[in-house]
């Protein structure tokens, strides 16, 4: 019963839910004297993994926002480079024609 409650509790936390459930079922089938400690350790590790996943998600969001800003800046720089190159080509053409 405790294992089924643990599985229901951990299911939303596990990104690979099927793998975690199979692992929990393996723990239930093994029926060792230390199964409660193993279950507690599994629960703790799943909580840590969920916290890590959330942190990584936030960091990826920040990096994505920064990359979007860099992309906008590069577009502006490229427009400036193209405009400068065009003016330089026109100035060269005028200098050659005189």
C-alpha positions in Angstrom: 0.0 0.0 0.0 2.8 2.4 0.9 4.5 1.8 -2.4 1.3 2.5 -4.4 0.9 5.8 -2.5 4.5 6.7 -3.2 4.1 5.9 -6.9 1.0 8.1 -7.0 2.8 10.9 -5.2 5.9 10.7 -7.4 4.3 10.2 -10.8 4.0 14.0 -11.5 7.6 14.6 -10.5 9.1 12.0 -12.8 9.9 13.2 -16.3 10.3 9.6 -17.3 7.4 8.4 -15.3 7.2 4.9 -16.8 10.8 4.2 -15.9 10.3 5.4 -12.3 7.2 3.4 -11.9 9.0 0.2 -13.1 11.8 1.0 -10.7 9.3 1.4 -7.8 7.6 -1.9 -8.7 11.0 -3.6 -8.7 11.5 -2.2 -5.2 8.2 -3.5 -4.1 9.0 -7.0 -5.5 12.4 -7.2 -3.9 10.9 -6.9 -0.3 14.1 -6.4 1.4 14.4 -5.3 5.1 15.7 -1.9 3.9 12.9 -1.2 1.4 11.5 1.7 3.5 14.9 3.4 3.5 15.3 2.8 -0.2 11.8 4.2 -0.9 12.6 7.3 1.2 15.9 7.7 -0.7 14.0 7.3 -4.0 11.4 9.9 -3.0 14.2 12.4 -2.0 16.1 11.9 -5.2 12.9 12.4 -7.3 12.2 15.6 -5.4 15.8 16.8 -6.0 15.5 15.9 -9.7 12.2 17.9 -10.0 13.9 20.9 -8.3 16.9 20.6 -10.6 14.6 20.4 -13.7 12.8 23.5 -12.6 16.0 25.4 -12.1 17.3 24.3 -15.5 14.0 25.4 -17.0 14.4 28.9 -15.5 18.0 29.1 -16.7 17.1 28.0 -20.2 14.3 30.7 -20.3 16.9 33.4 -19.2 19.3 32.2 -21.9 16.6 32.2 -24.5 15.7 35.8 -23.7 19.3 36.9 -23.8 19.8 35.2 -27.2 16.7 36.9 -28.6 18.2 40.3 -27.5 21.6 39.3 -29.1 19.7 38.4 -32.3 18.0 41.7 -32.5 21.3 43.5 -31.9 23.0 41.5 -34.6 20.2 42.4 -37.1 20.7 46.1 -36.3 24.5 45.8 -36.7 24.0 43.9 -40.1 21.7 46.7 -41.3 24.3 49.3 -40.3 27.1 47.3 -42.0 25.1 46.9 -45.2 24.3 50.7 -45.2 27.9 51.6 -44.6 29.1 49.2 -47.4 26.5 50.7 -49.8 27.7 54.3 -49.0 31.3 53.2 -49.4 30.5 51.7 -52.8 28.7 54.8 -53.9 31.6 57.0 -52.7 34.1 54.8 -54.6 31.9 55.0 -57.7 31.7 58.8 -57.5 35.5 59.0 -56.9 36.2 56.8 -60.0 33.8 58.8 -62.2 35.4 62.1 -61.4 
